[in-house]
Structure formats: structure tokens, C-alpha cells
Amino acid sequence: ARLCEFLTMSRWRRLAFRTVTVAVAGGGAGLYMYRQRLKDNKAVAAEDFNAAQPKDRLQAAFKSLKSPDGRIELFRYTTCPYCGKAKAFLDYFRIPYEAIEVEPMFKSQLAPSEYKKLPQLRFGGEGGAWLVDSDHIVNTLAPLLGIEKQLRDPEIERWRNWARESLVRHVTLNINRTLLSAWEGYRYIDSFDTI
């Protein structure tokens, strides 16, 4: 009987050891991936990335901005407020584009781009020029649409800064204050085709 008890306990100990080992290995892999993502996100600043884009390709893309023949791709997450801002801008000005949902874990859709944050606009498909960062996208396209003066209005700039610096953070914190509220919030967002 004692031998059976010993064998049973050692089986439970082995199971516990394996469970702890898998949990530690999974946690270590998750931490590694998290740190790698942080490193990738900081590798290239939006300003540097945008400045390095070929000006001739961007100018050619801008000329056909509202043309259905001009190919524009918006790389985004459905739940990203900054992506929503870029999408709302494009929609409001009826700029045709294709929305490409980026898979958040590995971001394989962004492989051609050195910049790893969203939103991103690509003009002309593979090998085309890029614009990244929602503010830069809006600020770059606004003069082409004749609304540059409006964006320079101090009151509008104050509201844009408030939305960028305060509102987005508070909305995110509010949606994610508990696991249940995060689940409900993202389930609600997922109930729509797009934001």
C-alpha cells in the first residue's frame, strides 16, 4: 500500500513539475516576444521612416489620390483608435483604399515595412511608398485636399491634441479596466464590420 502511495505521489509530483516547467517556459517565451515587439516598435521612428520614403513615388501617388486606379492600402487593427482616425479621414474625404487587417501577434502583413506600428498607408502596392502614423497621414494628406488651413486653427489643434493625448488613453483604460469589461468591449467592437 505504501509503495502504491509513493508511486501515486511521485506521479502527482511529476505532473506538478511538468506543469510548472511548461508555465515557466511559456511565460519566458511570452516575455521574450513582448520585449522583441518593444524593440521592433522602437527600431525606427515614424518621422525617420516617413522622411526616408521616395518623394517621387509619393508625389505620383498623391496625384491619383482620389482616383479609383490609385492603389492605397490601409494596414490597421480594427480596435486601434489611431487606425480608426486614419480610416475616418480617408472615408470622410472619399479616398478609395483597401483595408488590410494586421494579425496582431506576428504582424506578417507588415513584413515589407521596417516600421512596425499602425496605422500605415502604402501607395502602389508591393514596392510602393509608405506613410505611417495617423497624425502624419492626416497632416500630409490635408494640404492635398485643401484643408491645411483648417488643421492649423488653434481650436482644432487643441481638440486634436486632447483626443490624441487624453481621450485615447482614457477610452483604452475604461474598456480594459477588468477582464470582463475588456471582453464585453471588444465583443461589442467585433459586432461591427469595421470602425
N, C-alpha and C positions, 0 to 999 in steps of 0.2 A: 504494500500500500504506500509505503514511504517512497519507494522507487517511482511509482506512478505519480505521486505528488511532486517529486523532484523533476521528472520529465515534463509534467504539465507546467510547472513554474518556469522551467527553462524555456519552454515553448513561448510562454507569455513574455518572458524577458527578451527572447529573440524578436518577437513581434514588436515589442515596445522599442527595442534598439533599432530595428529596421524602420519603424515609423519615424522615430526621431532623426535618423540618418537621412531619410527622404525629405523630411521637413527642413532640415538644415541645408541640404543640397539645393532644394527648391528655393529657399529663401536666399541663399548665396547667388544662385543664378538670376533670381529676380533683382537683387541688389546690383549685380554686375550689369544687367540690361538697363536698369534705371540710370546708373552712372554713365553708361555708354551713351544713352539718349541725351543726358545733360551735356556731355562732351560734344556730341554731334550738333546739338542745338546752339552751342556757343562757338562752334568752329568757324562760322562765317557770319559776320554781322550783316543785317539787311541792307544797310547803307553801302557797304563794300560790295555786296553781291549785285545790287542794282547798278552801281557805278561801273561794274565790270561787264555789263551786258552790251552787246554790239549795237551802237547807236543807229547805224544804217538799217539794221533789221527792225529795231523798234520804230523808227520813223516810217518805214514801209508798212509795218503793222498798224500804226496809228492812222495812216491814210485810209485804210479799209476797215476802220473801227466798227462802223455800223453796217458794213456790207455782210450779207449772208455768206459771201465767199471767203471772207476773212476768218481763219480758224483761230478761235480763242478757247482755251481750256482753263477752267477754274478748278484747281486742286483744293479740296476742303474736307472738313469734318462737318457733318450735319449739325452737331451740337455746339460748334465753335462760334462764339459771338463775333469774333473778328472776321471769320469766314462769312457769317451772316451779313456783316456790314458790306463786305465786298460784293456779295451776291445781290443785296438790296440795291446797291449803287448801279450795278450792271442792269438789273431788272428795271429800275426806275427810268434809266436812260435808253432802255430797249436795245442794249448791246447784245447781239447774239453770242452765245457761248455754250460750251458743253461742260456740265458739272461732273467732276470726277471725284468720287468719294474715296478718300485715302484710308486704307486699313491702318488703324492706329498703332498696332503692335510693332510691325516691321516697316511700315511706310514704303512698301516696294514700289508704289506708284511714283514715288519721288526719287527713284534711283538715278534718273538723268540729271537731277539738280543737286548742286553742292549744298544748297540751303535746305534745312530740314524742318522749318516751321511753316505753319499755314496761316492765311491763305497764300496761294501762288497763282499767278496768271502766266500761261505760256501762249505765245503768239506763233502761229505757223506750224504747230505740231513738233515732231521729233527734230531736234537741232535748232528749234526756234529760240527766240529771245524770251526772257522771263521778267516779270515784275513781282516782287514779293513784299509782304507787309501791307495790311489793309489801309493804313494811313498813306503809305507811299502810293499804293494803287489809286486811291481816290485823288490824292494831290497831283499825281501825274496825269490822270485822265481828265480831271476837271477843266483845265485850260482848253483842252481839245474839244470840250463840249460847251464852252462858253460860260462856265460858272465859276471861274477862278476868283472873280471879284467877290462873289457871294461867300466863298470859303474864307476870304480874308476879313470878313465882317467880324469885329471883336465879340459880338454876342454869339454868333455861330461858333466861333473858335472856342469860346468859353464852354458851350454846351458839348462840343466835340471832345474837349479835354475832360469834362466831367464824365461823359459816357465812357471814355477810354480808361480813365484812371480810377473812377469810383464805382459807377454803375456795374460794369462788368465784374468787378471783384465781389461786390455785394450780391449780385444775382447768383454767381457761382457758389458763394458761401451759403446763401439761402437754400439753393437747390440741394446742396450736398451736406446740410447740417447733420443729418442722420442717414444711416444706410437706407432706411425705409423711405425717407423723403427723396433721396437720390434716385432710388428705384422708381418711385412714382413720377418724379420729374422727367427722367429720361424715357420712361414708358409713354408719358404724355407727348414728349417731343417726337418719339418714334411713330406716334399715331398719325403724324402728318407726312406727306410725301417729301417735303423739304421746307426749310425755313428760309 
